[in-house]
Amino acid sequence: MAKAMKKHHEGFPTFAVILLVVGIIWLLNDLKIIAVNIPWIPMVLIIVAVGMIYNRISKE
């Protein structure tokens, strides 16, 4: 049973921090506290996600 369980990868939660920062910027922009026009944010998230998937696959 123990062998069937996946390993818990510990490390810095990079993707979570990126999502948090993007969410805060988006919220502050919607509340008109700051004015940010960054149309390339989705591309940054896609590139980071693909890089994380690639790193995880290459480690196996």
VMD Tcl script that draws the C-alpha trace (Angstrom):
set ca {
  {0.00 0.00 0.00}
  {2.81 2.42 0.80}
  {4.39 1.88 -2.61}
  {1.18 2.88 -4.36}
  {1.17 6.29 -2.69}
  {2.79 9.11 -4.61}
  {5.71 11.00 -3.17}
  {4.96 14.41 -1.75}
  {7.25 16.87 -3.49}
  {8.44 19.53 -1.13}
  {9.86 22.79 -2.29}
  {8.93 26.34 -3.02}
  {5.35 26.67 -4.36}
  {6.30 28.73 -7.41}
  {3.03 28.42 -9.27}
  {0.99 29.28 -6.18}
  {3.01 32.44 -5.62}
  {2.62 33.47 -9.26}
  {-1.14 32.94 -9.07}
  {-1.29 34.93 -5.83}
  {0.61 37.88 -7.32}
  {-1.48 37.86 -10.50}
  {-4.67 37.70 -8.44}
  {-3.62 40.62 -6.24}
  {-2.65 42.75 -9.25}
  {-5.92 41.86 -10.98}
  {-7.96 42.75 -7.86}
  {-6.17 46.06 -7.32}
  {-6.71 46.89 -10.99}
  {-10.44 46.11 -10.77}
  {-10.75 48.22 -7.62}
  {-9.05 51.11 -9.48}
  {-6.31 51.29 -6.84}
  {-3.64 50.77 -9.48}
  {-3.84 51.03 -13.26}
  {-2.21 48.02 -14.92}
  {-2.66 46.99 -18.51}
  {-0.73 43.75 -18.97}
  {-2.37 41.75 -21.78}
  {0.42 39.16 -21.78}
  {-0.28 37.79 -18.27}
  {-2.05 34.65 -19.61}
  {0.98 33.88 -21.80}
  {3.29 34.15 -18.79}
  {1.10 31.73 -16.83}
  {1.02 29.27 -19.75}
  {4.80 29.39 -20.16}
  {5.38 28.87 -16.43}
  {2.90 25.97 -16.34}
  {4.49 24.28 -19.36}
  {7.92 24.70 -17.80}
  {6.75 23.14 -14.53}
  {5.17 20.20 -16.37}
  {8.33 19.68 -18.39}
  {10.49 19.75 -15.24}
  {8.26 17.25 -13.47}
  {8.25 14.88 -16.47}
  {12.02 15.14 -16.99}
  {12.74 14.24 -13.34}
  {10.93 10.89 -13.65}
}
mol new
graphics top color blue
foreach p $ca { graphics top sphere $p radius 0.5 }
foreach p [lrange $ca 0 end-1] q [lrange $ca 1 end] { graphics top cylinder $p $q radius 0.2 }
display resetview
